[in-house]
Amino acid sequence: MIPIVMATLVAVVIGGIQFIGVGWFTNAVGTIAGGCTELRPITVAADPSIAPALTLVAAEFDEAEGNCTTTEIRAQDSADTSALFASGVAGDLDAWVPDSSAWIDRAATVAASLGRAAPEFEIGENIASTPVVLATSAGRVSDFTATPVSWATLLTGTVNTLVPNPESSAASLAGLAQLKTVASPTDPRQFAGAMIAMGKSIPASAEAAFELAAAATVPTVVMTTEREVAAYNETSPASPMVALYPSEGTVELTYPFVEVLGGTQASAPATPETSGADAAVASELTAAGAPSTLLAALATAASGSADVLAGEGFRDAEGGGGLTMAGVVEKATPAEPTADPAVQIEILRAWSVLTLRSRLLVVIDVSGSMLDPASNGLRRIDVFQLAAGEALSKFSGEAELGVWVFSQNRVGTQDWEALSPIAPLSDPAHVQQINGVVASLPDRAYGYTGLYDTILAAVKNVKEEYDPSKINSVLLITDGYNEDDNGIDLKTLLSSLKAIEDPNKPVPVILIGFGPDTDLVSMTEIAQSTGGAAYSAAVPEDLGKVLVDALTQRSCRPNCS
């Protein structure tokens, strides 16, 4: 490692390309000159968003007198670099410039989960920043002129929100953390429900999200950064995006210069032959290798890099500086630091659970009691129909869903009837078929409740074409208890479920009891035997809340508190 050279490089990056040293050489691969005995390589991994600017800085740095370096700026997604550090295979990196310090903590967390020591870094000052914004296409800006866009708006679901994958997007993760700060502190379902809705479609990148927003027919925003908007407009002037700044304020991504401890460089730099005053300068540089001096150099020179980085759409390290680029405001918008990395990691875990793609068999009770009045004056079956549309809207097109109904002796002595196979919701014909089934439910209601035989048959059905890439489960909604004296009893059901249990092919059963007559005790016993859960929807309004609970608790069952 060459602490001196690293310190000087950082000073160049954030100090407006200031050069310190003696001697000179023509370029990174040219003839060595100025008395340099050798060229020392420096490898910096930089997030692709900032890599072009750093490449320009590094090229001039290598040509400066006395630096004796050949610097490679390696454009590499921050998520990938973080994973490489966590796995201990980051290679020959001497420094790293991620688009958020959250990736540094993520590397340590993943390393711990792998049983590895956390990577060692010296975290310097930030060299650039960019605020998180909500972007919309220029053609739909009028959708947001009457009422300023806000984080709270996103919670209501009145605006379609595209969230580039938070697994790889620091902007999305920071935005979700900010969204949580305005969500209800007493009702966790509000934030969870918003994430479920946003997770219906997950663009792979900001650019992909911008293209979807441009084609949208309803008010749509993209969770992104000011810099992403400016960069996109530079390359796509025919379909520009416009940055909207949330009325409650926002947060900013900052780009820290991170020195990799134990990198490939030697402990001392290659220096030209010096004497007199030049020797004094070289001695001063050697003293600059200490971490405290490195941080001091970063802090002193930070404001000087604004012109270099502003050309790529960045604000300076303090969040200030002007921009003259399409789609963003010229004057910097005040922005707060992002949420603590630990908070962001916890949100990422929740997102991962909530957006797991489902392969779900929905089994609906159509016994005669479903025609009884509910507490709001509607029939129980009517209440379910109203809730079904909302429930269906929570699933993405990547989910697969099928529908059975059950009562007693529906097909000969069989208590269940398959009305729609498990198939992708991305197929409009399949969605139309499901909607037709839901519309026909009142006409199908009769008889008693054959609960136990139906549950066993449903679990077996889902296991037959198990998809390991999805959460395979059964969701059963009933207003009663088992009334089939000719079918299996509870003890037989539990032993049968145990007999077909396969830890490599789990099929949790989620039971929702609707109304006052459900046997919640037996339902809980059945659900827990499969790793599922039982819920009670005492009033019609509870059905939507119960579905959110069922999705948010997929990672903690059967021990959710």
Secondary structure, DSSP 4 states (H G I P E B T S, - for coil): --HHHHHHHHHHHHTTS----S---S-TTS---TTBS-PEEEEEEE-TTTHHHHHHHHHHHHHSTT--EEEEEEE--HHHHHHHHHHT---S-SEEE-S-THHHHHHHHHHHHTT-PPPPEEEEEEEEEEEEEEEEEGGGGGGGTSS---HHHHHHT-SEEE---TTT-HHHHHHHHHHHHHS-SS-HHHHHHHHHHHTTS--SSHHHHHHHHHH-SS-EEEEEEHHHHHHHHHH-TTS-EEEE--TT-EEEEEEEEEEETT-SS-SS---B---THHHHHHHHHHHTTSHHHHHHHHHHHGGGGHHHHHTTT-B-TTS------TTS-SSPPPEEEPPPHHHHHHHHHHHHHHT--EEEEEEEE-SGGGGSB-TTSSBHHHHHHHHHHHHHHTS-TT-EEEEEEEEEEEETTEEEEEEEEEEETT-HHHHHHHHHHHHTHHHH--S---HHHHHHHHHHHHHHT--TTSEEEEEEEESS----TTS--HHHHHHHHHHT--TTS---EEEEEESTT--HHHHHHHHHHTT-EEEEE-STTHHHHHHHHHHHTTTTTTS--
